[in-house]
Amino acid sequence: MKAATKPIHAVTTWVRRQPPKVKTFLGVVSAMTALLLLRMIVHDHDNLFVAAEATHALGISVLIYKLTKEKTCAGLSLKTQELTALFLAVRLYCSFVMEFDIHTLLDSATLVTTLWVVYMIRFKLKATYMEDKDNFPIYYIVIPCAVLSVLFHPSTRHHMINKVSWSFCVYLEAVAVLPQLRVMQNTKIVEPFTAHYVFALGIARFLSCAHWVLQVLETRGRLLTALGYGFWPIMVLLSEVIQTFILADFCYYYVKSLMGGQLVLRLPPGVV
């Protein structure tokens, strides 16, 4: 095992020593390589979106195990869970009134489990909740997302409330993880189950982003026209890219820690 990790350690050490511009370039190249592999392996790109939601559900399952077995919610952000429940509820409403499909069922299951996590943190395990570390102002997230949803929303024939709601959940999903990242930034030490959960979110975000990017490439841009006109198609893609890159740094250190055999993830200064 040690022999196998030596090349990985050498590569990660080399990457860590590179200037920010080189790291950014390497990240973009890695993402493009992953997209090409997904394009060759996955023929129906809608499966990527289903896989993204399934991965998110898997991450929630990890949280459920942590809360029920360890009887602690230390290191978890209640605000991120509440924001997640909010965008899931809004997206579920949009699914019912605009387009009912398999995603509606997946969102329903994820919403129920997320609400259970919120209940456990807020009531059953309140004594272990690190409220002082979970200090990201929630209105810094909700208000800008609400404003953006009014300014930039789909140009479809649906009712205005539905179009604004749809765009609101897209924007909110992109940044709902920020309070959780603030908690990890404040503690600097991330225990295994929380790290697994956040990594699952990172994978889910990447799969969702890959779904949209590959769909645009496959349709040669026609998907953007189907989404509507104006800034809305660009905002959808931008939201997907943002939520992927928000978690990219953490995922890098997660994999590095896992390859090194470390159960507890220690984040260096400046990460997340």
MORAMO-V904844 format. One record per pair of residues at least 12 apart in sequence whose ideal C-beta (glycine too) atoms are under 10 Angstrom apart, sorted by sequence separation. I is the first residue (numbers start at 1). GAP is how many residues later the second one is. If there is no record, write none. Layout:
[[I:GAP] [I:GAP]]
This chain:
[[14:12] [15:12] [91:12] [92:12] [95:12] [96:12] [152:12] [153:12] [154:12] [212:12] [221:12] [224:12] [253:12] [38:13] [63:13] [91:13] [92:13] [94:13] [95:13] [121:13] [150:13] [151:13] [153:13] [154:13] [223:13] [224:13] [253:13] [254:13] [92:14] [93:14] [149:14] [150:14] [153:14] [180:14] [184:14] [223:14] [253:14] [92:15] [149:15] [152:15] [153:15] [183:15] [212:15] [250:15] [253:15] [91:16] [92:16] [148:16] [149:16] [151:16] [154:16] [149:17] [150:17] [153:17] [180:17] [181:17] [216:17] [250:17] [63:18] [88:18] [89:18] [92:18] [146:18] [149:18] [150:18] [152:18] [153:18] [180:18] [249:18] [253:18] [88:19] [91:19] [92:19] [148:19] [149:19] [152:19] [252:19] [253:19] [87:20] [88:20] [91:20] [148:20] [149:20] [216:20] [60:21] [88:21] [146:21] [147:21] [149:21] [177:21] [180:21] [212:21] [216:21] [249:21] [250:21] [88:22] [89:22] [145:22] [146:22] [148:22] [149:22] [249:22] [250:22] [88:23] [145:23] [148:23] [149:23] [249:23] [60:24] [87:24] [88:24] [145:24] [147:24] [148:24] [177:24] [212:24] [213:24] [85:25] [86:25] [88:25] [89:25] [145:25] [146:25] [176:25] [177:25] [212:25] [247:25] [84:26] [85:26] [88:26] [89:26] [142:26] [145:26] [146:26] [148:26] [246:26] [84:27] [85:27] [87:27] [88:27] [144:27] [145:27] [212:27] [213:27] [56:28] [85:28] [86:28] [144:28] [145:28] [177:28] [209:28] [212:28] [213:28] [85:29] [142:29] [145:29] [211:29] [212:29] [84:30] [85:30] [141:30] [142:30] [145:30] [209:30] [210:30] [83:31] [84:31] [85:31] [141:31] [144:31] [145:31] [174:31] [208:31] [209:31] [213:31] [56:32] [82:32] [85:32] [173:32] [208:32] [209:32] [81:33] [82:33] [84:33] [85:33] [141:33] [142:33] [209:33] [80:34] [81:34] [84:34] [141:34] [142:34] [206:34] [209:34] [210:34] [53:35] [81:35] [82:35] [140:35] [141:35] [173:35] [205:35] [208:35] [209:35] [81:36] [82:36] [205:36] [208:36] [209:36] [80:37] [81:37] [141:37] [205:37] [206:37] [207:37] [81:38] [140:38] [141:38] [205:38] [206:38] [78:39] [81:39] [82:39] [140:39] [204:39] [205:39] [206:39] [78:40] [81:40] [82:40] [138:40] [204:40] [205:40] [76:41] [81:41] [138:41] [202:41] [203:41] [205:41] [206:41] [78:42] [136:42] [137:42] [201:42] [202:42] [205:42] [206:42] [78:43] [136:43] [202:43] [204:43] [205:43] [73:44] [76:44] [77:44] [78:44] [135:44] [136:44] [202:44] [203:44] [76:45] [134:45] [136:45] [137:45] [201:45] [202:45] [206:45] [133:46] [134:46] [136:46] [201:46] [202:46] [205:46] [73:47] [135:47] [136:47] [202:47] [73:48] [78:48] [134:48] [135:48] [199:48] [202:48] [203:48] [53:49] [57:49] [60:49] [64:49] [67:49] [71:49] [73:49] [76:49] [133:49] [134:49] [136:49] [198:49] [201:49] [202:49] [53:50] [56:50] [57:50] [60:50] [63:50] [67:50] [133:50] [136:50] [201:50] [202:50] [50:51] [52:51] [56:51] [59:51] [60:51] [63:51] [66:51] [73:51] [74:51] [78:51] [132:51] [133:51] [135:51] [199:51] [200:51] [50:52] [53:52] [54:52] [57:52] [60:52] [61:52] [64:52] [67:52] [68:52] [73:52] [76:52] [77:52] [78:52] [79:52] [86:52] [133:52] [134:52] [198:52] [199:52] [202:52] [49:53] [50:53] [53:53] [57:53] [60:53] [63:53] [64:53] [67:53] [71:53] [72:53] [73:53] [74:53] [75:53] [76:53] [77:53] [78:53] [83:53] [130:53] [133:53] [198:53] [202:53] [49:54] [52:54] [53:54] [56:54] [59:54] [60:54] [63:54] [66:54] [67:54] [71:54] [73:54] [74:54] [75:54] [76:54] [80:54] [132:54] [133:54] [199:54] [46:55] [54:55] [70:55] [72:55] [73:55] [74:55] [75:55] [79:55] [83:55] [86:55] [195:55] [199:55] [46:56] [50:56] [53:56] [54:56] [57:56] [60:56] [64:56] [68:56] [71:56] [72:56] [73:56] [74:56] [77:56] [78:56] [79:56] [80:56] [82:56] [86:56] [98:56] [130:56] [198:56] [199:56] [46:57] [49:57] [53:57] [56:57] [57:57] [60:57] [63:57] [67:57] [68:57] [71:57] [72:57] [73:57] [76:57] [77:57] [79:57] [130:57] [56:58] [63:58] [67:58] [70:58] [72:58] [75:58] [76:58] [77:58] [79:58] [80:58] [83:58] [87:58] [98:58] [195:58] [196:58] [66:59] [74:59] [75:59] [77:59] [79:59] [83:59] [86:59] [90:59] [99:59] [195:59] [199:59] [78:60] [98:60] [190:60] [67:61] [80:61] [97:61] [98:61] [174:61] [79:62] [83:62] [97:62] [107:62] [170:62] [174:62] [195:62] [196:62] [190:63] [195:63] [94:64] [97:64] [98:64] [171:64] [174:64] [175:64] [190:64] [97:65] [98:65] [163:65] [167:65] [170:65] [171:65] [174:65] [178:65] [181:65] [185:65] [192:65] [166:66] [170:66] [173:66] [174:66] [177:66] [181:66] [184:66] [192:66] [199:66] [98:67] [99:67] [171:67] [172:67] [173:67] [174:67] [175:67] [176:67] [180:67] [190:67] [195:67] [198:67] [93:68] [94:68] [97:68] [98:68] [167:68] [170:68] [171:68] [174:68] [175:68] [178:68] [181:68] [195:68] [93:69] [94:69] [97:69] [163:69] [167:69] [170:69] [174:69] [177:69] [181:69] [195:69] [196:69] [156:70] [166:70] [170:70] [173:70] [174:70] [176:70] [177:70] [180:70] [192:70] [195:70] [94:71] [95:71] [156:71] [171:71] [175:71] [192:71] [194:71] [93:72] [94:72] [155:72] [156:72] [167:72] [171:72] [174:72] [191:72] [192:72] [195:72] [93:73] [94:73] [154:73] [155:73] [170:73] [177:73] [191:73] [192:73] [90:74] [91:74] [94:74] [95:74] [154:74] [155:74] [190:74] [191:74] [198:74] [90:75] [91:75] [94:75] [153:75] [154:75] [155:75] [189:75] [190:75] [89:76] [90:76] [93:76] [94:76] [152:76] [154:76] [155:76] [156:76] [189:76] [190:76] [90:77] [91:77] [92:77] [153:77] [155:77] [188:77] [189:77] [190:77] [90:78] [91:78] [152:78] [153:78] [154:78] [155:78] [188:78] [189:78] [90:79] [91:79] [151:79] [152:79] [153:79] [154:79] [188:79] [89:80] [90:80] [117:80] [151:80] [152:80] [187:80] [188:80] [87:81] [88:81] [91:81] [151:81] [152:81] [154:81] [184:81] [188:81] [86:82] [87:82] [90:82] [91:82] [152:82] [153:82] [154:82] [185:82] [190:82] [86:83] [87:83] [90:83] [148:83] [152:83] [184:83] [188:83] [87:84] [88:84] [151:84] [152:84] [185:84] [188:84] [87:85] [88:85] [185:85] [86:86] [87:86] [149:86] [152:86] [181:86] [185:86] [86:87] [87:87] [148:87] [152:87] [184:87] [185:87] [84:88] [87:88] [88:88] [184:88] [83:89] [84:89] [87:89] [183:89] [83:90] [86:90] [181:90] [182:90] [85:91] [148:91] [181:91] [83:92] [84:92] [180:92] [83:93] [84:93] [82:94] [83:94] [145:94] [178:94] [80:95] [81:95] [83:95] [177:95] [80:96] [83:96] [84:96] [79:97] [80:97] [82:97] [83:97] [80:98] [81:98] [77:99] [79:99] [80:99] [81:99] [77:100] [79:100] [80:100] [77:101] [78:101] [79:101] [80:101] [77:102] [78:102] [80:102] [76:103] [77:103] [79:103] [80:103] [76:104] [77:104] [79:104] [75:105] [77:105] [78:105] [77:106] [76:107] [77:107] [75:108] [74:109] [75:109] [75:111] [75:112] [74:113] [75:114] [75:115] [76:115] [75:116] [56:117] [74:117] [76:117] [77:117] [80:117] [84:117] [75:118] [76:118] [80:118] [72:119] [75:119] [74:120] [75:120] [70:121] [72:121] [73:121] [76:121] [77:121] [80:121] [75:122] [76:122] [70:123] [75:123] [69:124] [66:125] [66:126] [67:126] [66:127] [65:128] [66:128] [64:129] [62:130] [63:130] [66:130] [62:131] [63:131] [65:131] [66:131] [62:132] [65:132] [62:133] [63:133] [64:133] [59:134] [62:134] [63:134] [61:135] [62:135] [61:136] [62:136] [59:137] [60:137] [62:137] [63:137] [58:138] [59:138] [62:138] [58:139] [59:139] [61:139] [59:140] [60:140] [56:141] [59:141] [60:141] [58:142] [59:142] [57:143] [59:143] [55:144] [56:144] [59:144] [55:145] [56:145] [58:145] [59:145] [54:146] [55:146] [58:146] [55:147] [56:147] [57:147] [55:148] [56:148] [52:149] [55:149] [56:149] [54:150] [55:150] [52:151] [53:151] [55:151] [56:151] [51:152] [52:152] [55:152] [56:152] [51:153] [52:153] [54:153] [55:153] [52:154] [53:154] [49:155] [52:155] [53:155] [51:156] [52:156] [50:157] [51:157] [52:157] [48:158] [49:158] [52:158] [48:159] [49:159] [51:159] [52:159] [47:160] [48:160] [51:160] [48:161] [49:161] [50:161] [48:162] [49:162] [48:163] [49:163] [47:164] [48:164] [42:165] [45:165] [46:165] [48:165] [45:166] [48:166] [49:166] [45:167] [48:167] [38:168] [42:168] [45:168] [38:169] [42:169] [45:169] [46:169] [45:170] [35:171] [39:171] [45:171] [34:172] [38:172] [42:172] [45:172] [34:173] [37:173] [38:173] [45:173] [35:174] [39:174] [45:174] [31:175] [35:175] [38:175] [39:175] [34:176] [38:176] [31:178] [35:178] [36:178] [39:178] [31:179] [35:179] [39:179] [32:181] [31:182] [35:182] [31:210] [31:213] [31:214] [28:217] [31:217] [27:218] [30:218] [24:221] [27:221] [27:222] [30:222] [27:225] [23:226] [23:229] [16:236] [15:237] [16:237] [12:240] [16:240] [12:241] [15:241] [12:243] [13:243] [12:244] [11:245] [12:245] [8:247] [9:247] [12:247] [8:248] [11:248] [12:248] [9:250] [8:251] [9:251] [8:252] [16:252] [5:254] [4:255] [5:255] [5:256] [1:258] [2:259] [1:260]]
